[in-house]
Amino acid sequence: MTHTEELISAESAAEISRIPETGADDILRIAMDIGEGLLTSGAEIHRVELALETVCRAYGGEHVEVFCINSLLLASLRMPSGSYSSQTRRVKSISTDLYRLERYNSLSRRICADRPHPSEVDRMIREIKHKKTYPFPLIVLGYMLASGGFSVFFGGSWRDGIAGALVGFIVALLDRVRFDQVTQLVKTLLLAFCGGMLAHLSVMAGIGQNVDMIIIGSIMLLIPGLALGNAMRDLFGGDILSGSLKIVQSCMIAVMIVIGYALSILLLGGAL
């Protein structure tokens, strides 16, 4: 018996048989909504595939097949009555949102335990999608504390910490701006360039002392550490394709960060 099958006991299976069967299309659509939410919130591939399978089996799915990579969800479901559904989701952007990640996890666990009606699940999914996570001022404060704190941590003065916090404040505002016409890589390049320029300008204005310490602090805002950690976890978990894709993506983001800060140094480095 697999780990997924252990989630549904014999008593639960008997209870499922008493539930009026919902169409395979509706059940799989709900499962895909949850899987897409997990994936876009930064969940590892194994967690996404397991959630899809357990949700389908909780509603009586007889045969479930799931394939997931960073940008694609593909699943098929066959019900005991013979009804069949196959659906695909294209995922264009992935971020790290631990709040929504936990909410989707909780929802999948509730479905396995209580099996609410699909319309109720739809309502809960809409609530998760539209509910605001953390207030923007708190996010900006986190940027400022991280950038200023790392500037001091790596050997900068208290003035470097203040300059780093100011750079983090502006980077947070720029990160909030939607760039619908550019990719995440280009956005990272622009943020890195702006961060480097602001670090140099803060020293030129007399706020900071060591431009290298301020740059180091602001770089920490852009480094994809969690994405790289998830990539390694996918690799060791057997998801070679998705893990390799995430590693390549993380390396490309790192290259964009280097290019952005290098351009700022070339433009203003000689002015200090």
Buried (B, 14 or more C-beta within 10 A) or exposed (E): EEEBEEBBEEEBEEEBEEEEBBEBBBBBBBBBBBBBBBBBBBBBBBBBBBBBBBBBBBBBBBEBBBBBBBBEBBBBBBBEEEBBBEBEBEBEEBEBBEEBBEBBBEBBBBBBEEBBEBEEBBEBBEEBEEEEBEEEEEBBBBBBBBBBBBBBBBEBBEBBBBBBBBBBBBBBEBBEEEEEEEEBEEBBBBBBBBBBBBBBBBBEEEBBBBBBBBBBBBBBBBEBEEBBEBBBBBBEBEBEBBBBBBBEBBEBBBEBBEBBBBBBBEEBEEEE
